[in-house]
Amino acid sequence: MRYLALIGFLALAACGQPAPEAGDGPQPRITGGGVIDYGSYQTVRAEAGDTVASLAQRHGLSPSAIGSYNGLAPTHRMTEGDELVVPPQG
């Protein structure tokens, strides 16, 4: 009987806690310029109709640099929501 009470107590105690998910940790933040900062790298997210060049220009980046860093031509048409990694500055 004690074991059932302990199990019931533990089950109730866990009800208010969200289950941990894979990849829990620091969440990305969006900087003022729309760059997504993941901590160790940054990305920019495509909008509908973007090409690598239009996405780069909107964020003040070099189309050829961001394209070559991601293995894409500046004329490559992006899909809304795609993210390109910003080349490291330095």
C-alpha positions in Angstrom: 0.0 0.0 0.0 2.9 2.4 0.8 4.3 1.8 -2.6 1.1 2.7 -4.3 0.9 5.9 -2.3 4.5 6.8 -3.2 3.9 6.1 -6.9 0.8 8.2 -6.8 2.6 11.1 -5.1 5.5 10.9 -7.7 3.0 10.9 -10.6 1.2 14.0 -9.2 4.5 15.8 -8.5 5.5 15.3 -12.2 2.3 16.6 -13.6 3.3 20.3 -13.4 6.6 19.8 -15.0 7.0 19.9 -18.8 8.7 16.9 -20.3 12.2 17.6 -21.4 12.7 17.5 -25.2 15.7 16.5 -27.2 17.9 19.6 -27.9 16.7 21.5 -24.8 19.3 24.2 -24.1 19.9 27.8 -25.1 17.2 29.1 -27.5 18.2 31.0 -30.6 17.6 34.8 -30.5 16.8 37.1 -33.3 19.0 40.2 -33.4 17.8 43.6 -34.5 18.7 43.0 -38.1 16.8 39.7 -38.3 19.8 37.5 -38.0 19.2 34.4 -35.9 21.9 33.9 -33.4 22.4 30.2 -32.3 25.4 31.1 -30.1 28.1 29.4 -32.1 26.8 30.5 -35.5 24.2 32.8 -37.1 21.7 32.3 -39.9 19.3 34.4 -41.9 15.8 33.1 -42.9 14.3 33.4 -46.4 11.0 35.0 -47.2 8.7 34.0 -50.0 10.3 34.8 -53.4 13.9 35.2 -52.0 17.0 34.3 -53.9 20.4 34.0 -52.1 21.2 37.5 -53.5 18.0 39.2 -52.3 18.3 37.5 -48.9 22.0 38.6 -48.6 21.2 42.2 -49.7 18.3 42.5 -47.2 20.8 41.7 -44.4 23.7 43.7 -45.7 25.7 40.6 -46.6 27.7 39.7 -49.7 25.6 37.5 -52.0 28.7 35.7 -53.4 30.2 35.2 -49.9 27.0 33.8 -48.3 26.2 31.8 -51.4 29.6 30.1 -51.7 29.7 29.5 -47.9 26.4 27.6 -48.2 27.2 25.9 -51.6 24.6 27.9 -53.5 24.7 30.3 -56.4 23.5 33.9 -55.7 20.7 33.3 -58.2 19.4 30.2 -56.3 15.7 30.6 -55.4 15.1 29.9 -51.8 12.0 28.4 -50.2 10.2 30.4 -47.5 11.7 29.5 -44.1 15.0 28.2 -45.4 18.0 29.4 -43.4 21.5 30.2 -44.7 24.5 30.2 -42.4 26.2 33.5 -42.2 30.0 33.2 -42.9 32.1 33.9 -39.8 33.5 37.5 -39.7 37.1 37.7 -39.2 
